[in-house]
Amino acid sequence: MGKLFEYHCYEGEDSSDVILWHHTHQEVEVIRRLSNEESELPMTRVRFSDGLEYDVFEDELLTSIEEYVRPAYSLHDLRS
């Protein structure tokens, strides 16, 4: 099993990273860690099952669903 991704930033349709929020709670393939020249913060390039490749913060990569602390994107409408 790969890593699990959980989006930890602003959860809103107007977020600059809304595509990541839409992909929260999905398994990802880790491609590589970004170098210090590419990012001052610990970040990793990942690939989602739909082919999307994106750079995510390392603290958003989890090893089990028990580590999830945010609700799934699909539950967004239920929270309003």
Secondary structure, 3 states (H helix, E strand, C coil): CCEEECCCCCCCCCCCCHHHHHCCCEEEEEEEECCCCCCCCCEEEEEECCCCEEEEEHHHEECCHHHCCCCCHHHHHHHC
